[in-house]
Each structure stands twice: as structure tokens, then as C-alpha cells.
Amino acid sequence: MKEPIISISGIRGIFGESLTPEHIVKFTTAFASYIGRKRVVIGRDGRLNGDLIEKIVESTLLFNGCEVINIGIAPTPAITFAVESLKAQGGISITASHNPQQWNGMKFINSKGIFFDAEENSSFLSFLGTENSYIPVEKVKQVEYYPSFSDHHIKKILSSKYVNLKKIRKRKFKVVADCVNSSGSNIVPEMLKELGCKVHKIDCNSSGVFTRDPEPVPENLKKTCKEVKKKRADLGIVVDPDGDRLVIITEKGEPFGEENTVTTAIKRVLSLTKPKKRLAVVNFSTSRSVDDVVSSLDGKLYKSPVGEINVIKKMLEVNAVIGGEGSGGVIVPEIHYSRDALAGIALLLSEFAEFKGRVSDYKKSLPQYYIKKSKIGLSSANPDTIIGFLKSRYMNFLQNTEDGLRIDFESSWVNFRKSNTEPIIRIITEAKTLKEAESLQDKFLEEIKGFFK
């Protein structure tokens, strides 16, 4: 039997192959034991076969003596918010995030509505393989279904002091919404209508059928970009299958830039925060545009390794008012400690409404950087040896090794990170021009290839 990919983010696999009913029962039972067999919130991203996994998870939790609240098809941030709001001891989001159609998985959430950190994850995994001790059927509780919880999620976001409802509604934005037929299909258009937007929907039928690769990167959004221009919309809004990443498309049908999502959100929140509390957190692979914006507002920027829980832990440590990741993830503690595309939508629409100009003009007002991402296969080579070679080669430049190796140059930077699941090194370069960013990519790819000779 093939095994699922197990990481700090939970488990993922191809349903029926590396993610089987046996796996689902095993991990759900371990989770029930870990949280003390108490109240659990579950929900799913809506992808195909998610309903089958949902039934297995429900039944396993019930026979382990848990009280189950099921909020149905919902973004992962709504599930994490529900865990906190409903005072549950934990939660399970049934999702494979942006993975392709045949994948599915489970993300595990603690009693604070936050994903497990490394220590919690290790403790949870220690319960795997423990002997099942199911309760008698007559003691099994009834599932409490709560499909309208999305209303509370929307209400929480729109009550934020960082959201200018009046200005957004006055602008009456015309928006193309692409929710990849997954968890955002109902809640995203619903919130946009609450904000006074005229919404044209693409792939918002909650069928779970992906008509394209679900990761919201530019090469997968050509159809959506064309639709924005065709409908003469003010902007396009795209979320990934579990609703924690936000991508914007300008009125020209061009990407606003994933990195600019978090830059804009941070600019929004810090500009409305008292000077001494202007603290933000991003990961080491996020654009330098954030550094520039935070500096311009006399704020302080902290950085963490890649990963939502790493960003959140640093935010809690320094009491940051905003955080996120360059992949389009926005974390607003006032709303909830979770990457939340819906919170991002409300913040960015507030910025665009107050800016008064077009979205493409707003993009030009931000610090201009160009980022390139690639990866290189390693075969049998040791990634740590290669990163050590690069560290030594560039020892005269500013370096950080908290998350792989980041080297900062005068107007550019590069980050090397080894994958935990594949024999590859990921390479991210950023510079003031696209040509320079690409040139840096080529330079380091050649240097790594030269290492093998």
C-alpha cells in the first residue's frame, strides 16, 4: 500500500492510492486520541470525492466518542475560525490545497484554530498505531451540521476596522470571481455582493471539478484574464481550492502579482495602525517590496521560515498586526490567525476604493520588483552539501540560514530551499527588472549544475 505524504501541513495523497480509507481512519483516530476525544469541527474544500472522505472522518470521530460539528464545503480559514469561535478542541480541514484533481488530504487544527507546529505535530503523530477503542453504537452522538457558518465568517471580516465598507460600496466594483469550483464558490461571491460589487462568476458551481490546474499562478489563469477584459471588469479575484490564497487580476487582464497581494494588505493595515504597533511578519521568500512599504511607514518587519504556522508563530511572538506569505496568503490577527483569501479581498478592495484610480495604476504605485521561481533536480546529491557550497562561495554577502540559504545583494536577492518531499532545491530570485531576476536564475542554476561536474 502506497503511503500519503506526511508533513507539518497534514497528510496528502492520491485518493484511493496513497490516501486510502485505512489511512483516513488511522489519522482521524490518532487525532481524536490526541485532542482527548472532545469537540471537533470539520469541513472540506469541495473537490471530487471529498464527500467520501468526509463520511469516513465523521464516522471515525463519532465512534471515538467525539462531538462533531460539520460546516460543510468551506474555505480552510473558515474552518480554523469555526474551531476558535465554537470553542472546539480541534478541527480537520479535508483538502489537498492547490494540488491537482486526483489529490486530497487532511489538515489538522489545534484548539486555538491554528495549524499544528512541529512539536504539536510530533505529539499528534505519536498516537498513530495506538489500539482502537471505539465506543458502543448507542453512545455515538449525532453530527451537528452548520452550513451557514460562512455568514459568521463574512460578518467577522466586514466588521474589521481595516475594511472601509462605505468606500467599497460606493465604488460598485465590477468583479470577475474565479473560485475553481471549490470552497470559495458560494462564500466569495456572497461577500462580494455584500460589498456592493457586481459579480461575474467563473467556475463557482461547487462541483469540485477543476477545469484547469487549480494552483492560482499566471500560467493557469489565462482564461480568467481574458474574461476580465471581455467583461470590462474593474478587477478579477481568484482563490485556490481551499480559500487561503488570493490572486488579483487588473482591469487590463494582467496579473496584479501574488507578491503584491501581501504587500498591499500590509500597507493597508500598517497605515491604519499607531506607529509603535506597526509590526509585520512575512517569510524569507517574500518580495522586498514588503520591506520597502514597511520602511516607508516607519514600521518594523520580521521574517520567518516558509509555512503558515511559522509566520503565525513569529506574529504571536512579536505581536504583529499583519502578516502573510508572497504566494497570496494574508493573515490578519484581528480577524483570525489564518491565511484567509476573504480577509485579503476585503483589505485590498478597501485600498483600491480609497486609491480611486484603476487597479493597474495602484500596482504601479507599489515598489517595483520582479520575482522568478524555479527548481533543480538533485538525483543522488546531498542538498545540504550544495547549499553549503553556495554559502561558502558567497560568504562576503549578507546571508540568512533560518530557511535554507538567502543571500542579499544590493538590489536583488536569492533564496535556496531544499524540498522536504522531493529531491530538489527550489530557487527564488528577485530583482528590480525581470531581465536581472532571470539572469540571476540562470547564473545560480549554472553554478549548481557545475557543482556536479
Number of C-alpha atoms within 10 A of each C-alpha: 9 12 14 20 16 15 14 17 21 22 22 23 22 20 19 15 14 17 23 18 15 12 18 20 18 19 22 23 26 23 25 25 21 20 18 13 20 18 21 28 30 29 29 29 29 25 28 19 15 21 17 10 23 20 11 16 23 23 18 20 28 25 21 24 23 25 22 23 23 24 21 22 29 29 33 30 25 29 31 30 26 28 26 21 14 14 15 22 23 29 33 27 27 31 27 26 25 19 18 16 19 14 22 28 26 27 21 24 30 23 19 20 27 24 26 21 19 14 9 15 18 13 13 19 14 12 17 16 11 11 10 12 11 14 13 10 10 6 10 17 14 12 15 12 14 14 14 11 17 24 13 14 22 20 12 15 23 21 13 16 13 23 21 19 19 12 18 22 18 12 17 16 21 20 24 29 26 26 29 29 24 30 31 32 29 17 22 27 23 16 21 25 16 14 22 18 20 16 18 17 18 17 20 21 16 20 15 22 16 18 10 14 15 22 19 24 17 16 10 13 22 13 13 22 23 14 19 25 19 12 14 15 21 22 27 29 23 26 30 27 32 29 28 26 27 25 28 26 27 23 25 20 24 20 22 22 22 23 24 25 27 30 30 22 29 29 22 18 21 24 17 11 15 9 13 9 14 23 23 28 28 33 21 24 26 25 28 23 19 25 18 16 20 21 12 11 14 15 19 17 19 17 20 21 17 20 15 24 21 18 27 28 16 20 26 13 9 15 16 21 20 25 31 33 27 22 21 28 26 32 31 26 17 14 17 22 27 28 28 29 29 27 28 27 25 23 28 25 24 22 23 22 22 13 13 12 10 15 24 19 14 16 18 10 10 16 16 15 18 20 24 17 14 11 17 14 13 17 10 7 13 12 20 13 11 20 19 12 15 18 18 10 10 12 11 9 13 12 17 14 15 12 17 20 19 23 20 16 12 8 12 20 21 24 23 23 21 22 13 11 9 10 16 18 23 15 22 21 28 26 24 15 15 15 11 18 23 17 15 21 22 12 11 16 16 11 14 17 13 9 13 9 5
